[in-house]
């Protein structure tokens, strides 16, 4: 189900429709009601991007990947916020956001200017004092915000937990894959990975020792899968490690100029094309059976997003 799919991949990028579509690609059955019923939080985590995370472990991913102090200084300067004004608005927002409110509703409640409210709310989100609440529609990104108190966690212990989850979900992996995915230094990454019982397969690829037998018996995937923009799989490995699902001749076509993963069609586990705006664009010719399977998947996505 949707909850198991989310836990299996640790997190998905929070933006709609990417978040629901990443779970749609992995769940046997999922509808809009099931997606909105998820016990999940939207928090900054890996690479300081906002992710949809299982509520039970969201605080660990957040504390494992803290933003550098310079991030706050830049935001305060950009939005021309003094410490006094920030403290004043922060206190007012915490009192007002006891239930989910849109930014215009928050602005009305605290009588702030649009730009300063944007800056304060962004910083409070980075500090996990506010969390985003998803829009009612699966396509909409009209977010609301609500005050929250996250459980504390030691940053290094949380990163060790995250490293174990990454090994489980994405292994075999290289240290540089974890560095890229989590957005942490190589030193912290190596220390976190060293907390787990791993084995090296080849070329620096690490896998949890308990998973090796199952991995060696695994069969190649079959069928068609539609991964959305920013999917956990396409964004899960360092750029030079993506040949596990995309041939070198086409891997660049799976990403835009910013490096963001485009919607990708997988056929038997390999990138076979893109499907932006629900229109398949294949890298090569495909059999009639494969084309039919792609069309059926796109129809299923269209039906899901129309709920």
C-alpha positions in Angstrom: 0.0 0.0 0.0 1.0 3.7 -0.1 2.4 3.7 3.4 4.6 0.7 2.8 5.8 2.1 -0.5 6.8 5.3 1.1 8.7 3.6 3.9 10.4 1.3 1.4 12.0 4.2 -0.5 12.6 6.2 2.7 11.0 9.4 1.2 9.8 10.9 -2.0 10.1 14.5 -3.2 7.1 16.4 -1.8 5.9 18.4 -4.8 2.7 17.4 -6.5 2.1 15.4 -8.6 5.6 13.9 -8.2 4.9 12.7 -4.6 1.7 10.8 -5.3 3.0 9.5 -8.7 6.1 8.0 -7.1 3.9 6.1 -4.7 1.5 5.2 -7.5 4.4 3.6 -9.4 5.1 1.3 -6.4 1.8 0.5 -4.8 -0.5 -2.3 -5.9 -3.5 0.0 -5.2 -3.6 3.6 -4.3 -6.1 6.4 -4.7 -6.3 10.0 -3.7 -8.0 9.1 -0.4 -5.2 6.7 0.5 -2.5 9.3 -0.4 -4.1 12.0 1.7 -4.5 9.6 4.6 -0.8 8.9 4.9 0.8 9.5 8.3 3.6 11.6 6.8 5.3 14.9 7.1 6.9 17.3 4.6 10.3 18.3 5.8 13.7 19.4 4.5 15.9 16.4 4.4 18.3 14.9 1.8 20.1 17.7 -0.1 18.0 20.2 1.9 15.1 19.4 -0.4 11.5 19.1 0.9 10.5 15.5 1.1 7.4 13.6 2.1 8.6 11.3 4.9 6.9 8.7 7.1 5.9 10.6 10.3 7.5 7.9 12.5 11.0 8.5 11.2 10.8 12.0 9.6 12.7 13.6 12.5 15.6 11.3 11.9 16.0 12.3 8.2 15.6 15.9 9.2 18.2 15.9 11.9 20.6 13.8 9.9 21.0 16.4 7.2 21.0 19.9 8.9 21.3 23.0 6.8 24.6 24.9 7.3 24.5 28.1 9.3 25.3 30.1 6.2 21.9 29.1 4.8 20.1 31.0 7.4 22.3 34.1 7.1 21.7 34.2 3.3 17.9 33.9 3.8 17.8 36.7 6.4 19.8 38.9 4.1 17.8 38.1 1.0 14.5 38.9 2.7 16.0 41.9 4.6 14.9 40.5 7.9 16.4 41.7 11.2 16.7 39.3 14.1 14.2 41.3 16.1 11.6 41.3 13.3 12.2 37.6 12.7 11.7 36.8 16.4 8.5 38.9 16.5 6.9 37.2 13.4 8.1 33.7 14.4 6.3 34.0 17.7 3.1 35.3 16.1 3.2 32.6 13.4 3.6 29.8 16.0 0.5 31.1 17.8 -1.6 31.5 14.6 -0.6 28.2 12.9 -2.3 25.8 15.3 -4.2 24.6 12.3 -3.1 24.5 8.7 -3.2 27.9 7.0 -2.2 29.1 3.6 0.4 31.9 3.3 -2.2 34.5 2.6 -4.1 33.3 5.7 -0.9 33.5 7.8 -0.1 36.9 6.4 -3.6 38.2 7.4 -3.2 36.6 10.9 0.1 38.2 11.7 -0.2 41.4 9.6 3.1 40.9 7.8 4.3 42.0 4.4 4.3 39.3 1.7 8.1 39.1 1.3 9.0 39.1 5.0 6.4 36.4 5.7 7.8 34.3 2.9 11.3 34.6 4.4 10.2 33.8 7.9 8.0 30.9 6.9 10.8 29.5 4.8 13.3 29.6 7.7 10.7 28.2 10.1 10.2 25.3 7.7 14.0 24.8 7.5 14.0 24.7 11.4 11.1 22.2 11.4 8.9 24.6 13.4 6.4 24.8 10.5 5.6 21.9 8.2 3.9 22.0 4.9 0.5 20.3 4.5 -0.3 19.0 1.0 -3.0 20.5 -1.1 -6.3 18.6 -1.5 -5.7 17.9 -5.2 -3.0 15.5 -6.4 -1.8 18.1 -9.0 -2.0 21.2 -6.9 0.9 22.7 -4.9 -1.2 25.2 -3.0 0.3 24.4 0.4 -0.8 25.2 3.9 1.5 25.5 7.0 1.0 24.3 10.5 3.2 24.6 13.6 4.9 21.4 14.9 7.4 20.2 17.5 9.7 17.5 16.2 11.4 15.0 18.5 15.2 15.7 19.0 17.9 13.4 17.6 21.7 13.4 17.5 22.8 14.4 14.0 25.4 11.6 13.7 23.2 8.9 15.1 20.4 10.0 12.8 22.8 9.9 9.8 23.8 6.4 10.8 20.2 5.4 10.7 19.7 7.1 7.3 22.8 5.3 6.0 21.3 2.0 7.0 18.0 2.8 5.3 19.9 4.0 2.1 21.8 0.7 2.0 18.6 -1.3 2.4 16.6 0.7 -0.2 19.2 1.6 -2.8 22.0 -0.9 -2.3 24.4 -1.9 -3.7 25.8 1.7 -3.4 29.0 3.5 -3.4 30.1 6.0 -0.7 29.9 8.8 -3.3 26.2 7.8 -4.0 25.3 8.3 -0.4 27.3 11.6 -0.3 25.4 12.9 -3.3 21.9 11.6 -2.2 22.1 12.8 1.4 24.0 16.0 0.6 26.5 15.4 3.4 30.3 15.5 3.5 32.3 12.4 2.5 33.7 12.2 6.1 30.2 12.1 7.7 29.0 9.6 5.0 31.9 7.2 5.6 31.4 7.3 9.3 27.7 6.6 9.0 28.1 3.8 6.6 30.8 2.2 8.8 28.1 1.7 11.5 26.6 -1.1 9.4 27.7 -4.6 8.5 28.4 -4.4 4.8 30.2 -6.3 2.1 31.9 -5.0 -1.0 30.7 -6.7 -4.2 33.0 -5.0 -6.7 34.2 -1.5 -7.8 33.5 -0.1 -4.3 29.8 -1.2 -4.3 28.6 -1.9 -0.8 25.6 -3.9 0.3 24.2 -4.9 3.6 25.7 -8.3 4.5 22.3 -9.7 5.3 21.0 -8.7 1.9 23.7 -10.2 -0.3 22.2 -13.6 -0.8 18.8 -12.2 -1.8 20.5 -9.7 -4.1 22.5 -12.4 -5.9 19.3 -14.4 -6.4 17.3 -11.5 -7.6 15.9 -11.7 -11.1 15.9 -8.8 -13.6 12.8 -6.7 -13.5 10.1 -7.2 -16.1 7.4 -4.9 -17.4 6.7 -1.2 -17.7 7.1 1.4 -15.0 6.4 5.1 -15.1 8.6 7.2 -12.8 7.6 10.9 -12.3 9.8 13.9 -12.2 12.2 13.8 -9.2 11.5 10.2 -8.5 13.4 8.5 -5.7 15.1 6.1 -8.1 16.3 8.6 -10.7 17.4 11.0 -7.9 18.9 8.2 -5.8 22.4 7.9 -7.2 25.3 10.2 -8.0 25.3 11.2 -11.7 28.1 8.8 -12.7 26.3 5.9 -11.1 23.0 6.0 -13.0 24.1 3.4 -15.6 22.3 0.8 -13.5 19.0 2.0 -15.1 20.0 4.1 -18.0 22.4 3.4 -20.9 25.2 6.0 -21.3 23.7 7.0 -24.7 20.4 8.1 -23.1 21.1 8.9 -19.5 21.4 12.7 -20.2 17.9 12.6 -21.7 16.6 11.4 -18.3 17.5 14.7 -16.7 16.9 18.4 -17.4 19.5 21.1 -17.5 19.3 21.6 -13.7 20.0 17.9 -13.1 16.4 17.2 -12.0 15.1 13.8 -13.0 12.5 13.9 -15.8 9.5 11.6 -16.0 11.1 8.3 -17.2 9.6 5.2 -18.8 11.3 2.0 -17.5 11.0 -1.1 -19.7 12.3 -4.2 -17.9 14.2 -1.9 -15.5 15.9 0.2 -18.2 15.2 3.8 -19.2 13.3 3.6 -22.5 11.9 7.1 -22.9 10.2 10.0 -21.1 6.6 10.8 -20.6 6.2 14.5 -19.9 2.7 15.8 -20.1 1.5 12.2 -20.3 3.0 11.9 -23.8 5.5 9.0 -24.3 8.7 9.9 -26.1 10.7 6.7 -26.6 14.5 6.6 -27.1 14.1 3.7 -29.6 11.5 1.6 -31.3 9.3 -0.6 -29.1 7.2 -3.6 -29.8 3.4 -3.3 -30.0 3.1 -5.1 -26.7 5.4 -2.6 -25.0 3.6 0.3 -26.5 0.3 -1.0 -25.4 1.7 -1.5 -21.8 2.9 2.1 -21.8 -0.4 3.4 -23.0 -2.2 1.4 -20.3 0.1 2.8 -17.6 -0.4 6.3 -18.8 -4.2 5.8 -18.8 -3.9 4.6 -15.2 -1.9 7.7 -14.2 -4.4 9.9 -15.9 -7.3 8.3 -14.0 -5.4 8.5 -10.7 -4.6 12.2 -11.1 -8.3 13.0 -12.0 -9.6 11.8 -8.7 
